[in-house]
Amino acid sequence: MTKSYEIDYKVKVGIPMPLGAMKTNDGINFAVMVPGKEDTRCSIILYRKGTLEIVTEIVFTEEMKFGKVYAMCIQGIAISEFDYNYRIGNKVITDPYAKMINGTKIFGENDNKVKTSAVYNDKFNWDGDVKPAIEFSDSIIYKLHVRGFTKHRYSKVRKKGTFAGIVERIDYLKSLGVTMVELMPAYEFNENSHMKNGKVNYWGYTDADYLMPKVAYSSRKDGKSAIYEFKSMVKELHKNNIEVCMEFSFDKEITPNYMIDCFRHWVINYHIDGIHCNMSDDIRGAISSDPYLADTKIISYGFENDDFSTHKHLGESNRVFMNIARKFLKGDEGQVNDMAFRIRYNKEFAAPVNYFASNDTFTMMDMVSYAVKHNEENGEYNKDGIEENYSWNCGYEGETKRKSVVNLRWRQLKNAICLLMLSQGTPMIYAGDEFGNSCGGNNNPYCQDNDTSYIDWRLAKKNEKFLEFVKKVIEFRKAHNILHMEKPMQLKDYRSLGMPDMSFHSDKTWSLEYDVLRRQFGVMLYGKYCKIAGKEPEENIYMAFNMHWETKHLGLPTAGKNKEWKQAFCTDEEYSAEIEDGKTKLARTIKVPPRCVLVLVSEDAPETEKTEIKGYKNHGRKKA
């Protein structure tokens, strides 16, 4: 392109901080970092607004150089009339710090158009937006793909596959009990990067312009609309007491400083509440101690320590929970001790974020429907995706109408939801799992921009019974603080309240047996320990987990002084708890059906059945 007309302007040395383009009293300030070891020629290209017509190109001079940063102030131009890019060496690039990008409209469109950067004057009215500030221990995270969440033809959403589409589903999210939505990459990523055979990088873990929402996820498909729609989504979610977390995936060449600037930008300018990003140890340390992010939930792998937080704002992405829980669920040998540990697992300074499924695993429905992955449609001869799925098809590979298989699958899914929601830490649901959404056995649908990845909302009605069970268990978790304590359980009565805060039970009470053939155990939570968290004492809870294919008996401790046990729910719909007297009054047992989770709560006993708490200290018990 050549220049079509001349403009009057003056240039002078600019301000090197902050990076990016911004309007100042002197003019428009441009600051850009030039990567590489050698000195490289750098210039600004100005385009007529909304076009690729080059108006002029201005070279940075040596006096405008500050280390590896060039800074120039251009006077005499109205930035509203121009877009811009940088030319570094022979390469034209968008501004890594651009707040708005033009030229990306339709998802998957690959017309090789040059994208341009734009200065954006933000006039969004937040109307006094207040972040919900929900503690990790009280959170229910719901991970979704913005496009896939509502793109399905049966989603009954007007603005399918967009930020506005999420707003249309807020009532559903509230009814489910969600407190935070985690968005898979929703910034301006390049879905066509390194892709072949007409496929796209649907997930978005690729190179990107990181500082603005993805234009293709807006209903009007332009930069300003994307910014407005994203902010409107955040504001509406906040009004409904739902937080917003964004997942980021950075290229290897991205600097730690840029990552921190990026996080700050989204937290300050877009009011997001959380960040999920897998980072190296040194970057995790810098992020977790950043003062601008002190109130922001930060989820990553493995935080070793945190000396900077006044409260628990770090989350540990806990894939280990998924692997162990899946193995225990399908009845593998030798899993009792590990599963008991994961139910208890918590940290003083970082909340474990537990999940049964994510975008790069089998969905929960596929976890009980397929023994092996079926990724042929990805075009990689089924060689992509993880091999360690720890799944069990319940006797038949894939879809079936066999009643025995179908019933067992639903039982297993209920068991999985219970394991997730009854564990300490913070549960995360992968969108659609709450009503049995399937990817057809594809555990790596990274390139499937179609019904394989889209959530089929017809299943919410078809599998309504399971959906209602999920809601019930989430509601039960929320109603009982003892299930989601902020601090780790000690497995002892360290405040002399009458019983241990958490205890494990096998055939006998107060003892966890974990020999290799055992597939069952019980857990008791003592509700008085809610006082330690500054909350009112609650009823006690006993949870029986039996993943054996045979009925098993577990020792049942006393429900507490003047208390008795009452069944709260059971994943075997036809079962009603049978509490059987053992040899002594203190050695009662409970029968637990095959592949079942049974939950009891304590309630006041009739006057004639009031009891004392005694005996637990006399029973040997092993720590999980």
N, C-alpha and C positions, 0 to 999 in steps of 0.2 A: 504494500500500500504506500502511496505517496501523499504528501501534504496537499490539501486542497485550498487552504487559506492560511494567512499569517495572523498571529495574535500578539498583542502587546503585553510583555511581562518583564519582570526583573527577578534576578536570583541572588541569593546571598547564602552565606554559611548558615546551616540550620542547627537545630537542637538535636543531639544524638539520642536523647531519651524523652519520652518512650519511643520504642520502635513502632513503625507504621506511619500512616498519614493522618494528620489532624489539623483542624482549623485553629489558628492562633491570631493574636492581634496584629502580627506582622504579615500574615498571609497563610499559605498552606505549607505546613512543615512535613517533609518526607524523611524518614530515617530507615535505613535498611542494613542488615548485616550481610556481608559478602563472605561466603564460606570458602574454604580452601587455604592452602599454605602460600600460594603465590599471589602477588598483587594482580587484580583483575579489573579491567575497565568496566565501569558501571554507569548506567544512564536511566533516566525516567522517560517513558513513552506516554504521551497524552493522547487519548482518543476522544473523538466527538461522542458525547454521552449516548450510551445504548447501541453503539456501532463499533466496528473495527477500523474505522477511518482514522488514520494517524494524523493528528494536528501538528505535533512537533515532538522532537526528541531532544532532551537536555542532558548533557554529560556532567557527571559529578567531577569537580576539580579536586586536586590534591589537598587544598586547604579545607575541603569539606569532609576529610577523612579523619575518623577517630578510632584508631586501632583497625578493627575489621568492620567498623560501622561508618557508612556514609550518611551525611545529613545535609539537606538542602531546603531552603525556604523560598517558595515561588510567590512573588507578589504580582498583583494585577490580574488575577484570573478568578473566575467564579467556579469553584469546584463542582457546583451543581450542574455545570455544563460539560464536564469531562469525566471520563474513566481513565485508569492508568495501569501500567505494568512496569516492571523493571527489566532492563536488558543487562545481564551479567555475563561478560564475555560474549559468546555468540548465542546465548540462550535467553529467550524471553520467558519470564516467570511472573506469576501473580505474586502479590505482596503476601508473605507468610502471616503478616499482621493485619491483613485487610479485614474489615468488619463486614464487608459485603462483596460478593463475587457475582459477576454477570456471565451468562453464556451457558448455564446448566439448567435445563428445564424439565425434560422428560426422563424418567428413570430408565436407564439402559441405553439411551440415545447416544450413538457414537458417530458424530459427524465431523470429528476432528476440528471443531471450531476452537479458536483461541478464546480463552476465558479472560476477562478483564476485572481488575480490582476497582472498587469504588469507595469513596468516603461517604459514610452514612451518618446523617444527623438524627440522632435518636430522640423522638418526641413521644415515646410510649408512656401512657398514663398507667402506673401501677396501682393507683387508687389505694395507697396505703397498704400494699401487700405485706402480709406477715407470714414468715415461714412457720410451718407447724412445729418444728423442733421436737420431733418424737425421738425418744431414746432408742438406741439399737435394741435393747432388751424388750421393748414394746412394739417393735416393727414387724410387719409382714411384707416382704418384698415380692414384687411381681415383675418378672423380667419379660420384656416384649420387644418385638421388631416393629417399628412404627408402620412400615408398609404392610407387613404380613398380618398385623393385628386386626385390621379392618378391610383389607383388600378383597377378601373372598366375596364372590357374587351374592352370597347369602348372608352377608354381615348385617344387612338392614341399616347400614350407615350411609348417609348422603354423601359425605366427603371421604370416600374410601381411600385407605392407604396414606392418610395425612395426619398432621398434628391435630387438626380440627376433628378428625375421626376419633381420636382418643378422647377428646372432650365429650363427644356424643356417647361415649361408653363410661362416663364417670359414674353414673348411677349403678351400673353393673359392678364396677370396681368397689364401690362402697358396700354394695350388698354382699360381696365376697369377703370383705373385711380387710382389704388391702390398705396399707398405710404408706407405701412407697412404690412407684413404678420405676423400674430401671430400664432405660432405653438403650438398646444396642446402638452402635454408631449412628448418630442422627445429625452429625455435622456434614459438611460438603465433601464427602469422600468420592473417589473416582471408581465407580463400579465396573468400569471397562478396563482397568489397569491389569495387564498381564493375563488377560482372559482370551480363550480360544473358542472356536466353533460356535460363535454367536452367543455364548453364555456370559453372564454378568457375575460380579462379586456381590451377591445379594446381601450378605451380612454386613459388609463395609469395613472389614479389617484390611485396609489397603491405604495407599497414599491419599492425602486429603488436604483441603484447606480447612483448618481446624477451628477457626474462630467464628464461623457462622453456621446457622442451621441449614440442612440440606434443602435446596430449592424444590427438588422433586417431591419432597414430603409436605409441601404446602399446596393448598387447593388452587391457588391462582398462578403458581409456577413462575414467580419472579422473586428477586432477592428481598425487596422490601416486604412483600407479603409473607415470605418465609420467616423473617425476623418477627414481624407482628404476630403471626400465627403461633410461633413457638412461645413467645412471651404470654400470649393470651392463654395458651394451654397451661403453662405453669401457674398463671394467676388463678385460673378456674380450678385446677387441682388443689392449690393451696386453700382456696375458699372451702373446699370439701375435705380439708384436713388430710390431704394426700401429698407426700413429698415426691420430688423428682430427682432421680440419680441418672447420670450419663456415663456410658461406657466409652472408653477411649482406647485406641490402638495406634501407637506411634511408630513411624519408620525408625530404623536403627540410627539414621543420621540426625534425628531430631535431638537437640540439645536439652539438658535438664532445665536450663533457664527458660527455654521456650515452653516446655511442658508446664512449668510453674505459672508462667504468664498466661498460658491457655486456661488452666484451671481457675486462676483468679478472674479472668475475663468472664467465664461462664457463671461463676458464683456471684460476681458483683453485678454484671450487666443483664444476666438472664435469671438470676435468683434461684439457680438450681441448689438442691440440698445435699447432693451426694456425688461422688466421683468413684468410678470403678476402673482401675487401670493396673495392669501387671507391670511392676517396675523393679529395677535393681535395688539392692539394699541401700546404696547411698542416696538414690533419688527418693525412696520411701522415707528415709530419715528426714530429708529436706522438706518433703511435702507434709509429713505429719507434724512438723514443728513450725510450719509457715503460719504467721499470725493472721493472715487474711483468710486462712482455711481452718481456723481453730474451731469453728462451729459447724464445719462441713463434714459429713460422713465420708470417709475415705476407705474404699474396699480394695484390697490387693492380696497377694500371697505373702503370708508369714511376716508379721511384725514381731520383732524380737523384744523390743522394749520401747517405752514412751515416757520421757521425763518432762514433756512439755504441756500435756493436756490437763485441763482442769476437770474434764469429764471424758467419758468413753466415746470417742468419735471415730475410732479405727475399727475396721471390719476385716476379718481374715476369710478370704474365699476358700471354703472348706470342701474340696473335692474328695478328700479322704473319707468324709462322712458318706458321700454318695457310694463310693466303692464298697465300704464295709457294710452299709445298710442294705445295699442290693444283694450282697452275698448272704447276709443273715436272712433277708426276706425270702430268698429262694431255698433256704434250708441247707446251705453249705455247712460242712463240719468246722468246728473250732472257731466259731465267730462270736460266741456269747460274751467273752471278756472284752473283746474289741468293741462290740456294740454297746455294752454297758458303759464303757469308757466314753464313747461318743455321745450317749444320751446325757451324761454328766458334763461333758467337756465345755469349758468356758475359760476365759482369761480375765485377769484384772483390768487390763488396758485395751484389749482388742476383742471384739465380739466375733465368734465363729459364725460365718454365714453358711448355713447348711442347705443342701438341695439334693433332690433325687434325679433331676434332669436339667439339662441346659441345651443351648443351640447345637453344641458339638457332641451330643450323646443321643442315645435313644430317648424319645419322649417316654413318659411314664407308661402310656398305653403300649408303645412298642417294646418297652422293657419286659412286659408280661406276655407279649405276642410273638416275639422273634428270638430265636436262639443265636442267630448270626445276622450281620448287617447285610443290607441289600441296596448298595449304592451304585448299581450299574448305570442309572440315568445320569450320573455325574460325568460319565465319559472317561473314567480312569480305570476301567476293568475291575471295579470293586476293590481296588487296592488302597483307596483313600479312606479316611475315617479310622477311629480307634478300633482295635480288635478286642480289647478288654471291656466288654459291655456288662458282664456279670448279670446277664439276663436269663430268663427261663420262659419258654413259650407256653407253659402249662399243658403241654401234650400235643400241640398242633402248631405248625409254622404258619404265621400270618392269620388273615381273617378267617373266621369259621362261624358256623351257626350251631355247633355242637354245644348243647346246653351245659354239660358238665364242665367243658373247657371255659365257656363264657362266664359261668358263675364263679369258677375258681379265679379267673382273671380279675373280676370285679372285687372279689374278696382280697386278693393280693394288693390291688390298688388302694383299697381302704386301709390295709395294714401299712402300706407305704406312707400314706398321708398321716397316719397315727405316729409312726416312727419319726416323721419330720416335725410334726406339730407338738409332740410331747417331749421333745428333746430341748435341753437348755441351748442357748445361742439364739440366732436369728434365722427363721426359715425363709427360703426363697422358692417361689413357685414359678416354673416356666410356663408362660401364657398358653392356655389351652389344656394343660395337664389336668386342670380341675374338672373337666368334663370329657376326658378321654380322647383328645385330639391326637392324630397319628400322622407320621411322615412316611407311612408305608414301609417301615423297616430301614429307611435311609437315616443313618446316624451322623451324616455330614452334609446336609443339603445347602452348602454354602453358595451354590450356583443355581439353585432352583427358585427362580422368580415365578412361581406358579402355585397351583393348588397343593403341591407337595409341602410347601412351606407355609402357605396361608392357613390361618385358623378357620376351620369349618364350623361356623356358628350354629348350624343345624344340630350339631351334637349337644349343644347346651340344653336343648329341648329333649332330644332323643335320650340323653343320659342324665336327665334331670335328677334322678334319684341319687346318683353318685355326687352330682354337684351339690345337692342339699346336704349330703353327708359331709363334704369338704367344708361347707359353710358352718355346719354344726361344730366340727372339731376346731376350726379357727376361732369360733365364738367361745368355745370351752377354754381354749388356750388364753384368750384375752381376759376371760373372767377369773382366771386363777393365776395370780402373780407368781405363785410358787413354781409354776412351769417355766417362767422366763425371768429368773433372777439376774440382776446386773452383775453380781459377784459369783465366783465359783462356789459350788456346794462343797462342804468339808467332809461329808460322810461321818459326821460325829455330832454329838449334842454339846457343842462348844459354848453354848450360853445357858446350859442347864434348864432347858425349856420342857424336858420330859422325854424327848426322842431325838435321834439324829435328824439333821435337816433333810438328808437323803439316805436311803438304805436299800440294799439289794437282797433278794430272797430267792431261794431255789426250792428244793423239796422241803427243806426246813427253813424256818424264818431266820433272819439276821445272818445269813450266810450265802455267799454267791459261789456256786459250783460251776466250773467252766471246763469240765473234761471235754474231750474232742467230739464226743457224740451228742452232747447236750445242745439243744436248740431252743431252750425256754428259760425264762427268768422273770422275776417280779421286781418292781421298783416302788418304793413308798416315799412320798414327799410329805414332810411334816409342816402343816400350814402355819403353825405359830412362828416359823422362821421368816415369814413375811415382815414381821416387826423389825427385823434387822435392816430391811430396806426402807423402813419408815412407813410401812403400810399396815393396814389392819390385818390381824390374824385371820387365816382362812381355814376351811375344812381340809382334812388330809386327803391325799389321793393315793390310790394303789393302782399300778398299771401292770397287767400281766401280758407278757409277750410269748406266744408259743408258735414258732415257725416249723414245728414238727408236723408230720402228716398223721400223727396219732394224738388222741386226747392225752393231756398231761395234768398232773396235780402240782400245785405250788403252795408253799407255806404262806399263810396269811396272818400277818401280825394283828394285834388288837388295833381297832380304829382310833383308840384314844380314850381318855377318861370320860365315862358316861356317853360313849359314842358307839355307833354300829355302822357297818358298811352297807352302801346302797349302790346298785349298778347305775352308772352314768350312760355308758354305751358299750356296744360290742360289735366287732366286724362280722360276727356270725349273727345274722338277723334273727334267727330262730332260737338263740340261746338266752336263757335267763340264769343269772348267776346262782350257783349252788354252793353255799358255804357249808362245808362239812366239818363236824366236830372230830378232832383228832383224839389222841390218847389223853391229852390234858386240855384244860380250858385255854391255855396259852399256845397250843400247837394246832390251831385250826388250819385247814387247807382249803384250797379252792380248785375246782375242776375247770380246765381251760380247753376249749375245743381245738381241733387241728387247725393250723395256719390261721391264727386268730389273735386279735388284740382285745383285751377286756379291761375296762376302766371302771373303778369303784371310787366313790367319794364317801367321806364320813358324814354322818348326821346324828342328831341327838337321839339317844336310845330311850325307849320307854322306861318309866320309873323302875319297873321290876328287873330290867336288864342292865342297869348302870354298873360299870366296872371301874376298877383302878388300872392305871398304867403300871405294869411291873414286868420284870423278866427279861427285857431286851439286853441288858448289860451282861446277863449270865449266859448268853448264847454267843459262841464264836462266830466271827464274821470276817470275811476277806474283802479287802478293798479292790474296787474295779480299777 
